[in-house]
Amino acid sequence: PDYNNELTQFLPRTIVLKKPPGAQLGFNIRGGKASQLGIFISKVIPDSDAHRAGLQEGDQVLSVNDVDFQDIEHSKAVEILKTAREITMRVRYFPYNYQRQKERTVH
């Protein structure tokens, strides 16, 4: 990653994805209520719609389609993401908590 004093990379941003029936989302999540750190993007498939939309590993998912993801069970988060045809996500890059969560390996 680029190390500079630019803080805009840490500001919340909106990602909009359309998912045709049977299509993959192009990313994986980890975490949830049990981890107490939230839901994070753990992998983004290169050249996927998610990748092109700017989603990146280490993004914390704040909400999906106006559902608060900051204190949600992992299984419920997966269900919402899998069943939606159009996804509007509020995310923020939060590498510190993502690293803490990876160290816990709750998921």
C-alpha positions, 0 to 999 in steps of 0.5 A: 500500500501507499504510505502517505498522509492522505486520510481520504482512504479511511473515509466511509465510501459507498460501493454499489454492486449488481448481482445477476442470479447465480453469480458470485459476489467477487469477495469474501467476508470474515468476522461478525458479532462474535469477534466484536470487531465487525464484518470485514472484506477478507478477499477480493477476486481480481477483475471482479465487479467488486474489485472494479468498484473499489472494494479491498481487503481490510474494508470494514462493512458498515452497512448493506442495503441500509442494514447495520453490519457493525454488530451482525452475526456472520451467518446473517451477513452472508445471507443478506449478501447472497440473497440481494440482487443489488447491493449498496454497501457503506465501507471504510478501510480499517486495516488496524481492526482487520489485522486484529480480527485476523489474529483472533481467527474467530471465523 
